Amino acid sequence: MGEEQAATADLSRDFADFVASAQYTDLPPDAIDGAKKSILDTVGVTLAASGMEPAVRGFIDLVREMGGREESSIIGFGAKVPAVMAAFANGTLAHALDFDDQTPWGAHPDSSVVPAALAVVERKGRVSGRRLITAVALGQDLFVRLRCNVGWRQDWNLSTVVGAFSACASAAYVLGLRRQQVAHALGLASMHSCGTMETIFGVGGDMRGLYAGFTAKGAVLAALLAEKGVRGIATVFEGQAGIVNTYFGGKYDREKIVHGLGKEFAGGAMIYKYWPAVGNVHTYLHAIIELMKEHRLVADDIAEIRAYVGDFSQRMCLPLDARRAPATLLDAKFSLPFCVALAATHGRLNISDFTTDSLKDPKVLALARKVVPVEDASLDWKLKLPDGRVEVETRDGRVFERTGKSAPGSPDAPMTWDQLADKFRDCAACAATPPSKDNVGRALSIARNVESCVDANELLRALGA
């Protein structure tokens, strides 16, 4: 196959055709609803992180110090900076609490897709709500198509490797790039398609929660460069050293990736988090909260909590001593022993429960030392996230067991618009500069009906951004 023929056959060409020709009227109702919910949810968790996560301050301070054209908002801080840097700041905030949405198969599209799209919407100006919805919906769809159909071995961080392209596609759509420009943008985005799962598995650093900023920034930069005429790599996905060969050993299902492209959209399947912690721990949280409630147990009753873990969940328990007593809030949200102990102690898990004080709570730390991971290969993460299982042994010898099936926010118990509105209010109240109650109400109304907006910037303006 010659170079020109190979370029024509590359997935970047299929994706470019899809992005350049997409229309709001192509979207099924569930994809529209999913995109709208993701826009609202992402803005909400971004607001919360601005006031709740200390690790973001260095990012925000640097972005504000750099200055530049006041194009796009830093959500929660009331400042405007160049669009590329706004995407960097807001992407950093969007995943900082691990409260952002995810696919049913794991990984996080919207902490990159939504900040990238919103930054370009503000830069461009007078972008319709329908165009914003479509941009988010197609970014979500491309993310899922790649995430579910490559040979992943828990090595590369799919949220960044795949997210660079899905967020770039969303930004390119907002800008109205032509087919060839979109293809070039995707090639340029490969410079930001990177990051290994050690970012997720490691302890003591800040990157586990803040990686999405780099992805959103790179996506916007790639789209803007393509708009200026910079050319990318035409064989970025399927070339000899392209993404699928280099990152995934050539193991991918091309037919499934492109099947129904432009006709079937996966964004309606997004999962919105009920608790601010890594998605894999949610079924364990549901199991322990309901078990404690059903049997009227309190923390002092417990002799041991056995958490049955597959391959990925075991990662949230190692090294065990460090996971039982996390040093940072970012580590706490990825610690299965600490999250389970926090939920068991309080009978709940709210955004306000994750504070620097909670890391030192003697009751929580004592119970975390009683959480024992038990290997169970049947709970290995294949594609769909498995349901966690916990077993509680009380000090008087009783044993209770529960599986976390149908956890709030899961596909079996999806969050409603009303629940998302409540979550948004809670998140907005935690912002570095909390918006007024009236402004929150206006933002909720706009998000619910954003398709009717002539200018999608109304959403951020309602929040005082």
Long-range contacts (C-beta under 8 A, 24 or more apart in sequence): 3-235, 6-234, 6-235, 6-238, 6-239, 7-234, 7-235, 9-238, 10-234, 10-235, 10-236, 10-237, 10-238, 10-239, 10-242, 11-237, 11-238, 11-244, 11-254, 11-257, 11-258, 12-183, 12-186, 12-187, 12-232, 12-234, 12-235, 12-236, 12-237, 13-183, 13-234, 14-257, 14-258, 14-261, 15-142, 15-165, 15-169, 15-182, 15-183, 15-186, 15-261, 16-179, 16-180, 16-182, 16-183, 16-186, 17-179, 17-262, 18-138, 18-142, 18-261, 18-262, 19-138, 19-169, 19-172, 19-173, 19-177, 19-182, 20-177, 20-178, 20-179, 20-182, 21-179, 21-262, 22-134, 22-138, 22-173, 22-262, 23-134, 24-130, 24-131, 24-133, 24-134, 24-451, 26-134, 26-262, 26-263, 27-133, 27-134, 27-137, 27-265, 28-264, 28-265, 28-268, 29-268, 30-265, 30-267, 30-268, 31-137, 31-140, 31-141, 31-265, 31-266, 31-267, 31-268, 32-133, 32-137, 32-451, 33-268, 34-137, 34-140, 34-267, 34-268, 34-269, 34-270, 35-133, 35-134, 35-136, 35-137, 35-140, 35-267, 36-133, 36-447, 36-448, 36-450, 36-451, 37-101, 37-270, 37-272, 37-415, 37-417, 37-420, 38-101, 38-110, 38-113, 38-114, 38-136, 38-140, 38-267, 38-270, 38-272, 39-114, 39-118, 39-132, 39-133, 39-136, 39-447, 39-450, 39-459, 40-420, 40-421, 40-424, 40-443, 40-444, 40-447, 40-448, 41-100, 41-101, 41-110, 41-272, 41-420, 41-423, 41-424, 42-94, 42-100, 42-101, 42-110, 42-111, 42-114, 42-115, 43-75, 43-114, 43-118, 43-424, 43-443, 43-447, 43-459, 43-460, 43-463, 44-420, 44-423, 44-424, 44-427, 44-428, 45-93, 45-94, 45-97, 45-99, 45-100, 45-276, 45-427, 46-75, 46-76, 46-90, 46-93, 46-94, 46-115, 47-75, 47-76, 47-427, 47-428, 47-430, 47-431, 47-434, 47-435, 47-463, 48-97, 48-99, 48-276, 48-351, 48-426, 48-427, 48-428, 48-430, 48-431, 49-76, 49-93, 49-94, 49-96, 49-97, 49-99, 50-75, 50-76, 50-77, 50-93, 50-431, 50-432, 50-433, 51-76, 51-430, 51-431, 51-432, 51-434, 52-96, 52-97, 52-329, 52-351, 52-354, 52-355, 52-430, 53-93, 53-96, 53-97, 53-209, 53-329, 53-330, 54-329, 54-356, 55-96, 55-206, 55-209, 55-210, 55-328, 55-329, 55-330, 56-92, 56-93, 56-96, 56-210, 59-88, 59-89, 59-92, 59-210, 59-213, 60-89, 60-92, 60-93, 63-88, 63-89, 71-119, 71-122, 71-123, 72-118, 72-119, 72-120, 72-122, 72-123, 73-118, 73-122, 73-460, 73-465, 75-460, 75-463, 75-465, 76-431, 76-432, 76-433, 77-432, 77-433, 78-433, 78-464, 78-465, 80-122, 82-123, 83-119, 83-120, 83-122, 83-123, 83-220, 83-224, 84-119, 84-217, 84-220, 84-221, 84-224, 85-217, 86-115, 86-118, 86-119, 86-122, 87-115, 87-116, 87-119, 87-120, 87-171, 87-213, 87-216, 87-217, 87-219, 87-220, 88-213, 88-214, 88-216, 88-217, 89-213, 90-115, 90-118, 90-119, 90-213, 90-216, 91-115, 91-116, 91-212, 91-213, 91-214, 91-215, 91-216, 91-217, 92-210, 92-212, 92-213, 93-213, 94-212, 94-216, 95-159, 95-209, 95-210, 95-211, 95-212, 96-209, 96-210, 96-330, 97-209, 97-276, 97-333, 97-351, 97-354, 98-209, 98-273, 98-276, 98-277, 98-278, 98-279, 98-330, 98-333, 98-334, 99-273, 99-275, 99-276, 99-351, 99-427, 100-212, 100-273, 101-270, 101-271, 101-272, 101-273, 102-270, 102-271, 102-273, 102-279, 103-143, 103-144, 103-147, 103-148, 103-266, 103-269, 103-270, 103-271, 104-269, 104-271, 104-384, 104-385, 104-410, 104-411, 105-144, 105-147, 105-148, 105-383, 105-384, 105-385, 106-147, 106-158, 106-279, 106-280, 106-381, 106-385, 107-143, 107-147, 107-158, 107-159, 107-162, 107-163, 108-159, 108-163, 108-212, 109-139, 109-140, 109-143, 109-144, 109-159, 109-162, 109-163, 109-166, 109-167, 109-270, 110-136, 110-140, 110-270, 111-159, 111-163, 111-212, 111-216, 112-159, 112-160, 112-163, 112-164, 112-166, 112-167, 112-212, 112-215, 112-216, 112-219, 113-139, 113-140, 113-143, 113-163, 113-166, 113-167, 113-170, 113-216, 115-167, 115-212, 115-213, 115-216, 116-167, 116-168, 116-170, 116-171, 116-216, 116-219, 116-220, 116-223, 117-167, 117-170, 117-171, 117-174, 118-460, 119-171, 119-216, 119-220, 120-171, 120-174, 120-175, 120-220, 120-223, 120-224, 121-174, 121-456, 121-457, 122-457, 122-460, 124-174, 124-175, 125-455, 125-457, 126-454, 126-455, 126-457, 127-174, 127-455, 127-456, 127-457, 128-453, 128-454, 128-455, 128-456, 129-449, 129-450, 129-451, 129-452, 129-453, 129-454, 129-455, 129-456, 129-458, 130-451, 131-173, 131-174, 131-456, 132-174, 132-450, 132-456, 133-450, 133-451, 134-173, 135-170, 135-171, 135-173, 135-174, 136-170, 136-267, 137-265, 137-267, 138-169, 138-170, 138-173, 138-265, 139-166, 139-167, 139-169, 139-170, 139-173, 140-166, 140-265, 140-266, 140-267, 140-270, 141-264, 141-265, 141-266, 141-267, 142-166, 142-169, 144-266, 144-267, 144-269, 145-256, 145-257, 145-258, 145-261, 145-266, 146-257, 148-256, 148-383, 149-252, 149-253, 149-256, 149-257, 150-244, 150-247, 150-248, 150-251, 150-252, 151-248, 151-249, 151-250, 151-251, 151-252, 152-248, 154-197, 154-311, 154-312, 154-381, 155-196, 155-197, 156-195, 156-196, 156-197, 156-247, 156-248, 157-195, 157-196, 157-197, 157-199, 157-200, 157-211, 159-195, 159-211, 159-212, 159-215, 160-192, 160-193, 160-194, 160-195, 160-199, 160-211, 160-212, 160-214, 160-215, 161-193, 161-194, 161-195, 161-243, 161-247, 162-193, 163-212, 163-215, 163-219, 164-189, 164-190, 164-192, 164-193, 164-194, 164-215, 164-218, 164-219, 164-222, 165-189, 165-190, 165-193, 165-219, 167-215, 167-216, 167-219, 167-220, 168-218, 168-219, 168-220, 168-222, 168-223, 170-219, 171-219, 171-220, 171-222, 171-223, 171-224, 172-223, 172-226, 175-223, 175-224, 175-227, 177-223, 177-226, 177-227, 181-226, 181-227, 182-226, 183-232, 183-234, 184-226, 184-230, 184-231, 184-232, 185-222, 185-223, 185-225, 185-226, 185-227, 185-232, 186-222, 186-232, 186-236, 187-231, 187-232, 187-233, 187-234, 187-236, 188-221, 188-222, 188-225, 188-226, 188-230, 188-232, 189-218, 189-219, 189-222, 189-223, 189-232, 190-232, 190-233, 190-236, 190-243, 191-218, 191-222, 192-217, 192-218, 192-219, 192-221, 192-222, 193-243, 193-247, 200-315, 200-334, 201-315, 203-319, 203-322, 203-323, 203-326, 203-327, 203-331, 204-322, 204-327, 204-328, 204-331, 205-330, 206-328, 206-330, 208-330, 208-331, 208-334, 209-330, 209-333, 210-330, 269-411, 271-409, 271-410, 271-411, 271-414, 272-409, 272-414, 272-415, 272-419, 272-420, 272-423, 273-409, 274-407, 274-408, 274-409, 274-415, 274-419, 274-423, 275-343, 275-349, 275-408, 275-409, 276-333, 276-349, 276-350, 276-351, 276-354, 277-333, 277-334, 277-339, 277-349, 278-316, 278-333, 278-334, 278-339, 279-385, 280-312, 280-313, 280-316, 280-336, 280-381, 280-385, 280-388, 281-313, 281-316, 281-336, 281-339, 281-340, 281-388, 282-404, 282-407, 282-408, 282-409, 282-410, 283-385, 283-386, 283-387, 283-388, 283-403, 283-404, 283-405, 283-407, 283-410, 284-313, 284-336, 284-339, 284-340, 284-388, 284-390, 284-404, 285-339, 285-340, 285-343, 285-349, 285-404, 285-407, 286-404, 286-405, 286-406, 286-407, 286-408, 287-388, 287-389, 287-390, 287-402, 287-403, 287-404, 288-340, 288-343, 288-344, 288-390, 288-392, 288-402, 289-343, 289-344, 289-347, 289-348, 289-349, 290-402, 291-390, 291-392, 291-400, 291-401, 291-402, 292-344, 292-347, 292-392, 293-347, 294-400, 294-402, 295-392, 295-398, 295-400, 297-392, 297-394, 297-400, 299-341, 299-344, 299-345, 299-363, 299-366, 299-367, 300-395, 301-394, 301-395, 301-396, 302-344, 302-367, 302-370, 302-392, 302-393, 302-394, 302-395, 303-370, 303-393, 303-394, 303-395, 304-370, 304-372, 304-392, 304-393, 305-340, 305-341, 305-344, 305-367, 305-370, 305-371, 305-372, 305-390, 305-391, 305-392, 305-393, 306-372, 306-373, 306-374, 306-390, 306-391, 306-392, 306-393, 307-336, 307-337, 307-340, 307-371, 307-372, 307-373, 307-374, 307-388, 307-389, 307-390, 308-374, 308-375, 308-376, 308-379, 308-388, 308-389, 308-390, 308-391, 309-336, 309-373, 309-374, 309-375, 309-376, 309-379, 309-388, 310-376, 310-377, 310-378, 310-379, 310-380, 310-381, 310-386, 311-377, 311-380, 311-381, 312-380, 312-381, 313-373, 313-379, 313-381, 313-386, 313-388, 314-373, 314-375, 317-373, 320-373, 324-365, 324-368, 324-369, 324-371, 325-359, 325-365, 325-368, 326-359, 327-359, 328-359, 329-354, 329-355, 329-356, 329-359, 332-358, 332-359, 335-368, 336-371, 336-373, 337-368, 337-371, 337-373, 338-364, 338-368, 340-368, 340-371, 340-390, 341-365, 341-367, 341-368, 341-370, 341-371, 350-426, 351-426, 351-427, 351-430, 352-430, 417-448, 428-463, 433-464, 435-463, 435-464, 436-464, 439-463, 439-464
